Amino acid sequence: MGRLKGKRAIVTGAASGIGRASALLFAREGAAVLAVDKTRDAVEETAAQIAAAGGRAVAMAADAGDEADVQAYVARALAEFGGLDVVYANAGISGGLVPLFEQTVKHWQEILRVNLIGPFLALKHAGAHMVKQGSGSIVCTASVAGLRANAGGNPYSASKAGIISLVQTAANSFFGSGVRVNAVCPGLIETGMTKPIFDYARGRGTEANLGQLNPLNRYGEPHEIAAMAAFLASDEASYVNGQAIAVDGGLSSTHPFRRPRP
Ligand SMILES: NC(=O)c1ccc[n+]([C@@H]2O[C@H](COP(=O)([O-])OP(=O)(O)OC[C@H]3O[C@@H](n4cnc5c(N)ncnc54)[C@H](O)[C@@H]3O)[C@@H](O)[C@H]2O)c1
């Protein structure tokens, strides 16, 4: 406890899943948290849960892929907390699994806008403040889908591969500034985004198969991604920079492999 004591943090996508778990953990670790999401009621519930647990949080409805909204959430954190040390640019959308020949430019643009341009805008507007300050940690949510195929649709996977590249290039854009930039690559985590997958498997009685492709042989939970985000946000990760770290039960360590039946 207390690993983020005194830090001022923003978490986007904080109304659900990984973002809510991270906002709650950041606050438990001592950070003041601006919880941002496009869904007002649910992000207010996140802030209420933090306050009920004795933490400090402010909720804000904003579109993480819109430049004016990103400027507004950075300004709000500075006004509320008097500074900004951490941004977790986590908001994302899956876009579903549309066959490639049916995908439209509009579909691609919306997924790239939220999933990739959103983190870029966080780097641009929060990063400018952090560079002046001479310190800061920006964490983005990429995905194992950005590492190789079959964990999401084409535009989703391309957006997540883009984040992996973005944290590498942005870490260098912040050369010598003291600002660190990293990404987490979650595997299969039970959240709002993956609810249809879990509902389908449970409906068919095949829940035990969820996560069977990784060597831990189970799916993950939002708090397991939040733990990595909190580490990357904290000073414990003071020499971790430009990295995309998989938190996936070992999924990305393996080639496809059919296990012998017992
Ligand atoms: N769940 C998984 O298995 C998994 C795996 C890899 C990566 N991810 C990534 O984790 C991140 C969090 O997703 P999750 O799984 O917790 O899903 P989720 O749907 O539970 O949460 C995503 C949150 O982001 C918000 N959001 C979406 N678009 C937004 C926008 N334009 N502006 C502001 N908020 C917006 C949603 O309202 C929602 O509250 C996403 O970037 C997702 O791509 C998830």
The ligand as an SDF file (V2000), in Angstrom:
LIG
                    3D

 44 48  0  0  0  0  0  0  0  0999 V2000
  -10.7770   -7.4650  -21.7740 N   0  0  0  0  0  0  0  0  0  0  0  0
   -9.7660   -7.9700  -22.4450 C   0  0  0  0  0  0  0  0  0  0  0  0
   -9.6360   -9.2050  -22.6130 O   0  0  0  0  0  0  0  0  0  0  0  0
   -8.7280   -7.0450  -23.0250 C   0  0  0  0  0  0  0  0  0  0  0  0
   -7.5800   -7.6290  -23.5780 C   0  0  0  0  0  0  0  0  0  0  0  0
   -6.6080   -6.7860  -24.1000 C   0  0  0  0  0  0  0  0  0  0  0  0
   -6.7740   -5.4160  -24.0680 C   0  0  0  0  0  0  0  0  0  0  0  0
   -7.9120   -4.8870  -23.5310 N   0  0  0  0  0  0  0  0  0  0  0  0
   -8.0130   -3.4280  -23.5190 C   0  0  0  0  0  0  0  0  0  0  0  0
   -8.2640   -2.9990  -22.2020 O   0  0  0  0  0  0  0  0  0  0  0  0
   -8.8260   -1.6950  -22.2430 C   0  0  0  0  0  0  0  0  0  0  0  0
   -9.9950   -1.6370  -21.2830 C   0  0  0  0  0  0  0  0  0  0  0  0
  -11.0460   -2.4540  -21.7800 O   0  0  0  0  0  0  0  0  0  0  0  0
  -11.8850   -3.4470  -20.8560 P   0  0  0  0  0  0  0  0  0  0  0  0
  -11.5560   -4.8300  -21.2800 O   0  0  0  0  0  0  0  0  0  0  0  0
  -11.7610   -3.0660  -19.4450 O   0  0  0  0  0  0  0  0  0  0  0  0
  -13.3440   -3.1690  -21.4500 O   0  0  0  0  0  0  0  0  0  0  0  0
  -14.6180   -2.4140  -20.8450 P   0  0  0  0  0  0  0  0  0  0  0  0
  -15.5530   -2.3270  -22.0020 O   0  0  0  0  0  0  0  0  0  0  0  0
  -15.0690   -3.1040  -19.6140 O   0  0  0  0  0  0  0  0  0  0  0  0
  -14.0760   -0.9740  -20.4660 O   0  0  0  0  0  0  0  0  0  0  0  0
  -13.7480   -0.0140  -21.4410 C   0  0  0  0  0  0  0  0  0  0  0  0
  -14.2030    1.3420  -20.9550 C   0  0  0  0  0  0  0  0  0  0  0  0
  -13.7610    2.3350  -21.8980 O   0  0  0  0  0  0  0  0  0  0  0  0
  -14.8060    3.2450  -22.0850 C   0  0  0  0  0  0  0  0  0  0  0  0
  -14.6710    3.9050  -23.3840 N   0  0  0  0  0  0  0  0  0  0  0  0
  -14.8000    3.3800  -24.6120 C   0  0  0  0  0  0  0  0  0  0  0  0
  -14.6240    4.3060  -25.5450 N   0  0  0  0  0  0  0  0  0  0  0  0
  -14.3750    5.4690  -24.8970 C   0  0  0  0  0  0  0  0  0  0  0  0
  -14.1100    6.7930  -25.3160 C   0  0  0  0  0  0  0  0  0  0  0  0
  -14.0960    7.1270  -26.6190 N   0  0  0  0  0  0  0  0  0  0  0  0
  -13.8970    7.7330  -24.3730 N   0  0  0  0  0  0  0  0  0  0  0  0
  -13.9390    7.4320  -23.0580 C   0  0  0  0  0  0  0  0  0  0  0  0
  -14.1910    6.1930  -22.6060 N   0  0  0  0  0  0  0  0  0  0  0  0
  -14.4080    5.2250  -23.5140 C   0  0  0  0  0  0  0  0  0  0  0  0
  -16.0880    2.4190  -21.9890 C   0  0  0  0  0  0  0  0  0  0  0  0
  -17.2230    3.2380  -21.6930 O   0  0  0  0  0  0  0  0  0  0  0  0
  -15.7310    1.4610  -20.8580 C   0  0  0  0  0  0  0  0  0  0  0  0
  -16.1030    1.9730  -19.5990 O   0  0  0  0  0  0  0  0  0  0  0  0
   -9.1950   -1.4330  -23.7010 C   0  0  0  0  0  0  0  0  0  0  0  0
   -8.2210   -0.6030  -24.2920 O   0  0  0  0  0  0  0  0  0  0  0  0
   -9.1350   -2.8130  -24.3200 C   0  0  0  0  0  0  0  0  0  0  0  0
   -8.8610   -2.7570  -25.6920 O   0  0  0  0  0  0  0  0  0  0  0  0
   -8.8820   -5.6730  -23.0070 C   0  0  0  0  0  0  0  0  0  0  0  0
  1  2  1  0
  2  3  2  0
  2  4  1  0
  4  5  1  0
  4 44  2  0
  5  6  2  0
  6  7  1  0
  7  8  2  0
  8  9  1  0
  8 44  1  0
  9 10  1  0
  9 42  1  0
 10 11  1  0
 11 12  1  0
 11 40  1  0
 12 13  1  0
 13 14  1  0
 14 15  2  0
 14 16  1  0
 14 17  1  0
 17 18  1  0
 18 19  2  0
 18 20  1  0
 18 21  1  0
 21 22  1  0
 22 23  1  0
 23 24  1  0
 23 38  1  0
 24 25  1  0
 25 26  1  0
 25 36  1  0
 26 27  1  0
 26 35  1  0
 27 28  2  0
 28 29  1  0
 29 30  1  0
 29 35  2  0
 30 31  1  0
 30 32  2  0
 32 33  1  0
 33 34  2  0
 34 35  1  0
 36 37  1  0
 36 38  1  0
 38 39  1  0
 40 41  1  0
 40 42  1  0
 42 43  1  0
M  CHG  2   8   1  16  -1
M  END
$$$$
